[in-house]
């Protein structure tokens, strides 16, 4: 469950530390006080998409810290897969920092994670049901998600999707192969021209760089030869009686050998200068060989220029480097071979596609059967929940229609609804009022809560459009739900607030040119006054206080 939430510089909340408990946690306050900001902060720490605009205008970053206790084993397993230690008591500390430049930093138990990693874990920690859920419910393409959430068909759906993706890929390849023959022939001719041109060039990785170096030497041939000659002269002498470094070192070694007869400390230097004499000989030989090669025609500047020009021309068409051009050659050779042998491939691909299409249909039927069985149970449970939520004459139905194969199967699902006796069942989107939608969504969420291990549920003004006896019913339903899960509820209804195990009051204040929101945990007397405010507005009377006490007593007696 969510144990604590620390919010720093999120919109109008400069600093707030909220302690939650098990059971039913109620959040109330005036409209615009900042209740939605608390939910936004929770969404942020769960990895949901957020914006840099969430950062308080006077700050350079916003930070949300959430501490969870007794997290589900499914979450523990995910954490361990990411290489993150989870405390022995299965607690979890999540921190998300949003900078004013849009950068995000996310940490789980002190380890850095990506936003997508955070989101994959967040969906197993908290389920948030808000006003947007009612809009989600009105979009029939999402109705299938509710059935799948209840159905035990994850393996069926995954195997279907694997086959669907493979079938789609093969179909795409087949369509490409079946392109018009004249276009195929044109493409083959064009590819052959490119292959011949690149193959004839016989490119080698690094060749251009080597040629550039060779050209540089050839363009400076006289300077190179002069330097090579100087190397030989400096080492071996200039041939007219002058001695070189080699002779000097030889004489030095001879003197040192004589000195060692009297002082052995000179002996190590003899070895040093012998090594130096050896290196000088190697250098002299290298210079002589280079000079001979260069003098006998080290390279032809015209040939080098022509080769470089050829490589530059090819690079403008096929890639910046030899590696890029060779990679392109490999790709077009593969495409050429496919096109040339496409007649055989078409037959093979057609057979493969037919086989996959049959398998896809079979798996789609298995998936559809699973959904239809689940839908029967779903209809019964939703109808029962709605009757409890003061809609005794309501009817709810899951309608199936065959559809073309897609990522989600071969079913098109839509919820049909009738709120009153004698009323024809029609698509939910066409007939449900705001209050009815709220109760339908609450019914569905209560049913789905039995199908997951998520420890915390948040209801963000799910009571929109509801009052009177229906409000009491919703309040009791949340109270019952809070016995098996931690429930957080943002509400404007006194009937729901009266059931609170923990009551949090959110208020907004202005200081100078700045606005601040704070969150306060209410004691019993404060809770009575807040419920009285919800009942009667800002003017709290003895009557509204008595009504608040009566509501609280009624809530705790059930």
Long-range contacts (C-beta under 8 A, 24 or more apart in sequence): 1-68, 1-69, 1-70, 1-455, 1-456, 1-486, 2-42, 2-66, 2-67, 2-68, 2-125, 2-126, 2-456, 2-486, 2-488, 3-67, 3-68, 3-69, 3-91, 4-65, 4-66, 4-67, 5-38, 5-41, 5-42, 5-45, 5-64, 5-65, 5-66, 5-67, 6-63, 6-64, 6-65, 6-66, 7-37, 7-38, 7-41, 7-63, 7-64, 8-59, 8-62, 8-63, 8-64, 8-65, 9-55, 9-56, 9-58, 9-59, 9-61, 9-62, 9-63, 10-37, 10-40, 10-41, 10-44, 10-54, 10-55, 10-56, 10-62, 10-64, 11-37, 11-40, 11-54, 11-56, 11-517, 12-37, 12-56, 12-508, 12-515, 12-516, 12-517, 13-37, 13-38, 13-41, 13-56, 13-516, 13-517, 13-518, 13-519, 14-56, 14-59, 14-516, 16-517, 16-518, 16-519, 18-504, 18-519, 18-521, 19-502, 19-521, 20-486, 20-488, 20-502, 21-486, 21-501, 21-502, 22-482, 22-486, 22-501, 23-482, 23-483, 23-486, 23-487, 23-501, 23-502, 24-478, 24-479, 24-482, 24-487, 24-489, 24-499, 24-500, 24-501, 24-502, 25-486, 25-487, 25-488, 25-489, 25-500, 25-501, 25-502, 25-503, 25-504, 26-489, 26-491, 26-496, 26-497, 26-499, 26-500, 26-502, 26-503, 26-504, 27-488, 27-489, 27-490, 27-491, 27-504, 27-505, 27-506, 27-519, 28-490, 28-491, 28-492, 28-497, 28-503, 28-504, 28-505, 28-506, 28-530, 28-534, 29-505, 29-506, 29-507, 29-508, 30-507, 30-508, 31-492, 32-508, 33-506, 33-507, 33-508, 33-517, 34-506, 34-508, 34-517, 35-490, 35-506, 36-460, 36-490, 37-517, 38-490, 38-506, 38-519, 39-128, 39-130, 39-458, 39-460, 39-490, 42-66, 42-126, 42-128, 42-458, 43-128, 44-96, 44-98, 45-94, 45-95, 45-96, 45-118, 45-122, 46-118, 46-119, 46-122, 46-123, 46-125, 46-126, 46-128, 47-96, 47-106, 47-115, 47-116, 47-117, 47-118, 47-119, 47-120, 47-121, 47-122, 48-119, 48-122, 50-98, 51-102, 52-98, 52-99, 52-100, 52-101, 52-102, 54-98, 55-98, 55-99, 55-100, 58-514, 59-100, 60-99, 60-100, 61-97, 61-98, 61-99, 61-100, 62-97, 62-98, 63-95, 63-96, 63-97, 63-98, 64-95, 64-96, 65-93, 65-94, 65-95, 66-93, 66-94, 66-95, 67-91, 67-92, 67-93, 67-94, 68-92, 68-93, 68-94, 68-125, 68-455, 70-455, 71-125, 71-455, 72-124, 72-125, 72-453, 72-454, 72-455, 73-453, 74-124, 74-453, 75-121, 75-124, 75-125, 78-120, 78-121, 78-124, 79-108, 79-109, 79-121, 82-108, 82-111, 82-113, 82-117, 83-111, 84-108, 84-109, 84-111, 84-113, 85-109, 85-111, 92-125, 94-118, 94-122, 123-454, 124-452, 124-453, 124-454, 125-454, 125-455, 125-456, 126-454, 126-455, 126-456, 126-457, 126-458, 127-445, 127-449, 127-452, 127-454, 127-456, 127-457, 127-458, 128-457, 128-458, 128-460, 129-441, 129-442, 129-445, 129-457, 129-458, 129-459, 129-460, 129-462, 130-458, 130-459, 130-460, 130-461, 130-462, 131-460, 131-461, 131-462, 131-464, 133-441, 133-445, 133-462, 134-434, 134-437, 134-438, 134-441, 134-464, 137-415, 137-428, 137-437, 137-440, 137-441, 137-444, 138-428, 138-429, 138-437, 139-429, 140-413, 140-414, 140-415, 140-427, 140-428, 140-429, 143-398, 143-413, 143-414, 143-415, 144-371, 144-408, 144-409, 144-411, 144-412, 144-413, 146-378, 146-444, 146-448, 147-371, 147-374, 147-375, 147-378, 147-398, 147-413, 148-371, 148-408, 149-448, 149-451, 149-452, 150-374, 150-377, 150-378, 150-447, 150-448, 150-451, 151-370, 151-371, 151-373, 151-374, 152-370, 152-374, 153-367, 153-370, 153-371, 153-374, 156-363, 156-366, 156-367, 156-370, 157-367, 157-408, 157-409, 159-363, 160-360, 160-363, 160-364, 160-366, 160-367, 160-409, 161-407, 163-356, 163-359, 163-360, 163-363, 164-360, 164-405, 164-406, 164-407, 166-356, 167-353, 167-356, 167-357, 167-360, 167-405, 170-349, 170-352, 170-353, 170-356, 171-353, 173-349, 174-346, 174-349, 174-350, 174-353, 177-338, 177-342, 177-345, 177-346, 177-349, 178-346, 184-339, 184-342, 187-339, 188-336, 188-339, 188-340, 191-332, 191-335, 191-336, 191-339, 192-336, 194-318, 194-329, 194-332, 195-329, 195-332, 195-333, 195-336, 197-314, 198-314, 198-318, 198-325, 198-326, 198-328, 198-329, 199-329, 201-310, 201-311, 201-314, 203-311, 203-314, 203-322, 203-325, 203-326, 204-322, 205-321, 205-322, 205-323, 205-326, 206-322, 207-311, 207-322, 208-308, 208-311, 208-321, 208-322, 211-304, 211-307, 211-308, 211-311, 212-308, 214-298, 214-299, 214-304, 215-301, 215-304, 215-305, 215-308, 217-294, 217-298, 217-299, 218-298, 218-299, 218-301, 218-304, 219-301, 221-294, 221-298, 224-294, 225-291, 225-294, 225-295, 228-287, 228-288, 228-290, 228-291, 228-294, 229-291, 231-283, 231-284, 231-287, 232-284, 232-287, 232-288, 232-291, 235-280, 235-281, 235-283, 235-284, 235-287, 236-284, 245-280, 246-277, 246-280, 246-281, 246-284, 249-273, 249-276, 249-277, 249-280, 250-277, 253-277, 360-405, 361-405, 361-410, 364-405, 364-409, 364-410, 365-410, 367-409, 367-410, 367-411, 368-400, 368-409, 368-410, 368-411, 371-400, 371-409, 371-411, 371-413, 372-400, 375-400, 375-413, 378-447, 381-443, 381-447, 382-440, 382-443, 382-444, 382-447, 385-442, 385-443, 385-446, 385-447, 385-477, 386-439, 386-440, 386-443, 388-473, 388-477, 389-439, 389-442, 389-443, 389-470, 389-473, 389-474, 389-477, 390-439, 390-469, 390-470, 390-473, 391-419, 391-436, 391-439, 391-470, 393-418, 393-419, 393-420, 393-421, 394-418, 394-419, 394-420, 394-436, 395-425, 396-440, 397-425, 433-465, 434-464, 434-465, 435-464, 435-465, 435-466, 435-467, 435-470, 436-465, 437-465, 438-462, 438-463, 438-464, 438-465, 438-466, 438-474, 439-466, 439-470, 439-474, 442-474, 442-477, 446-477, 446-481, 449-481, 449-484, 449-485, 454-485, 455-485, 455-486, 456-485, 456-486, 456-487, 456-488, 457-481, 457-485, 457-486, 457-487, 457-488, 458-487, 458-488, 458-489, 458-490, 459-487, 459-488, 459-489, 459-490, 459-491, 460-490, 461-490, 461-491, 461-492, 462-489, 463-491, 463-492, 463-493, 463-496, 466-493, 467-493, 471-495, 471-496, 475-499, 475-555, 476-558, 479-555, 479-558, 492-534, 493-534, 494-531, 494-534, 494-535, 494-547, 494-548, 494-551, 495-551, 495-555, 497-527, 497-530, 497-531, 497-534, 498-531, 498-548, 498-551, 498-552, 498-554, 498-555, 499-555, 500-527, 503-527, 503-530, 505-530, 527-552, 528-552
